[in-house]
Amino acid sequence: MAEVVLKALSKAFGARDILKSVDLKIADGEFTVFVGPSGCGKSTTLRLIAGLESPTNGEIWIGGERADQLAPALRQVAMVFQNYALYPHMTVAQNMGFALKVAGQSREQIRAKVGQAAETLRIAHLLDRVPAELSGGERQRVAMGRAIVREPRVFLFDEPLSNLDAALRVEMRTELQRLHEALGTTMIYVTHDQTEAMTLGQRVALFNQGSVVQFGAPLDLFARPVNQFAARFLGSPPINLLPARWLDEPSGWAIGDRALSADLLGGKTFCTQPDRVRTLGVRPEGWRVGAKDEPGLVATVRRCEHLGDSVLVHALVDGLSDPVCVRQSAEQLIPPPGTLISLSVATGAAHWFDASERRL
């Protein structure tokens, strides 16, 4: 096990900066997730830690040792790739033990380590099969087993579940959590899937355009996003962003064509600098829905999406061009398209942003 520290880590390909002075400290034994849109630098960061790429600037420390100056084989990290990278002509046991064989370990040592890893991953009955005889989930377990037998200080996962179907991804997320609990080893996991980030990570590093936008516990990122990008990226459906302006008491806030008192928009006390506000953010579940004659934003229901346990109501607020999304329980009375409703914000559910899109 080992702490991983990145200090002002940068990477450029030609004139293009892929990574821009990233500073991160990943605790010993922690499961950290790197998440962000395609091309944001998260996979590049993982490859730099593994030694598959060399940094342009900065330092990488693993277990208190400067690692960016070490060859990949000396860093004691193991990487699990998106495409499994299994040898098709080898059995599961041979695939899992290949690195140990190259390292010169005895057959008895290899057999013992492969057997133990196979039991941990519940694939002992597959050891004599070749990859072509395995399902996608089984191949992923073999790829993880190949990493486990090396007993690394750090596990690196590069979007390992992206090739699996939805049901199997859920199953494998559970397997990864169980594996981390069993091994207690530092794990760094790259994904563009916010669900994987929220469910797997003890802490999450949100990347965008080569920088870390926010780093912390998943629920902290969700509840207190530092800017509009963080607010939009985490949460499905994404947060509603409405232009807003403080009119001072007693009028309160100007949203669309309406002037509303602060208590209808989460309360003024939740916004420390109302005169700097330019945008109000409300997650779909943060709305309160009332009849059209109740105080609030007047909106016209455009369409409804039934998700089973909940319903997404898309409604157009008077004076705004884009509809807002409202999540309601499937047990509630769902207004049909064309219905006029009133929307207000639940206490504490408002997110306020300034002109630079920073959270206030």
Helices and strands as residue ranges (DSSP letters): E 4-13, E 16-26, E 31-35, H 42-50, E 57-62, E 65-66, G 72-74, E 77-80, H 92-102, H 107-121, G 124-126, G 131-133, H 136-148, E 154-158, H 166-183, E 186-191, H 194-200, E 203-208, E 211-216, H 218-223, H 228-233, E 240-243, E 245-246, E 253-255, E 258-260, G 262-264, G 268-270, G 274-276, E 279-282, G 284-286, E 287-291, E 297-306, E 310-317, E 324-329, E 340-345, E 350-353
